[in-house]
Amino acid sequence: MVLDSAVTAAPDLDRELPVLLLRTDPNPFHHGTLGAIRSLGRLGVSVHAGLGGRAEPCTASRYLCRQHPVEPKDERDLLLRLNIIARRIGRRALLVPLDDAGAVFAAEHSAALAKEFVLSPPTPWTPRSVADKSELHRRCRALGIPTAESHFPDIPEEADAVLGRLGFPCVAKWARPWLLPSGQRSTMLVTGRAQAHRLLAGTAGPAGPLILQRYIAPGAGDWFFHGYFDDGGRCLFGGAGRKHVSYPAHTGHTVAGEWVCNPELEAHAHAVAARLGIRGVVDMDFRRDGENGDYALLDCNPRLGAQFRLFSDRGGLDLARVVHLAASGRAVPEPRPAYGRTIVVEQQYLQSSLRSPDALAHVRRFRDAHEFAWYAPDDLAPFVALGRRAASKAIGRAVRSSSALAQRARAAKTSGGN
């Protein structure tokens, strides 16, 4: 393992400005939450977390001041809960959303939140317009931003016509994934008409419509860009990353990534951000289209990406710290890129490795990682809690599987007796 040593000249953050991390998604394995807790907490900032789940491994971190459970019934209830949390903190705190729902909420309720929280930055743009994948596609088409061919079928017959055009596999995704039931996947590969019909039947809810999108093979590059744009649209900090391994494969999030020197992609990402009017922090996913060489924009998330700690530069600057510096009115230092830096999300990377024919390459990548999502020598408790949680989950699956096998055996025995 190649773990980064302590940075000798980390940015000077305002310790009088506490932070409330907001995530309504109850996913207990969201490693971006832990990354933000550690990044800010290591520099003496008081970090609070308003989380949708109850017991999460990240809350064991020594750098977390306090967890505040957030399980709102609706937006009005969330406003009330945030006001209560603000009174507990005792001073105005910087509100940092970690999921799309939180980012959209903070933007659309900024006037009501501004009394109790610092919002970074006060922007004229609408996060909903990029978080909603159907609206993002329409905007990209109107603005001439390369993206994958996408369709919005309403009935099975329309889906069949689209599938005949796109071929297999293609990608299916819901427009507003933050409104999906907990545990339901937002993006997946479609390999047959019956599968598409089943998905289409489930689009009546608020997460729809269903989008069928041309699959762009990752052979020419599976890329992402994280950045922070000030009120004038200038990028204060940004980096291009290459996704080496994703989970689930082909459509999932980064579980092994590398910071790459790619001026072409960076320039393209800056141009995309300018056209979309993006301000503040953003996480964009691209695929290099082998047919025309374009970097096609697949997703645009108006918040910190879960793997943002990959982009920790040689001066100790990362996007969480940039957000804090900008919100407190402090200057953001000139970035010092650390090209070649890598990150691994341990438990999901290991699951992916078991399915790979090139196990040796996976072992080397794991061994040489500069950053791990969960393991850190100065903060071991979340890693231990993750292991316990994963073990408990595995035992639960084994018990349910054994129970199902036993029931089938009893049913077969009863049937045979008759």
Secondary structure, DSSP 8 states (H G I E B T S, - for coil): -------TT-----TTS-EEEEE----TT-HHHHHHHHHHHTTT--EEEEESSSS-GGGG-TT--EEEE---SSHHHHHHHHHHHHHHH-S-EEEEE-SHHHHHHHHHTHHHHTTTEEES---SS-THHHHSHHHHHHHHHHHT--B--EE---SHHHHHHHHHHH-SSEEEEES-GGGS-TT--SEEEE-SHHHHHHHHTTTTSTT--EEEEE---GGG-EEEEEEEE-TTS-EEEEEEEEEEEEESTTTSEEEEEEEE--HHHHHHHHHHHHHHT--EEEEEEEEE-TTT--EEEEEEESS--TTGGG---TTS--HHHHHHHHHTT---------TT-EEE-HHHHHHHHHT-S-HHHHHHHHHT-SEESS--TT--HHHHHHHHHHHHHHHHHHHHHHHHHHHHHHHHHHHHH-
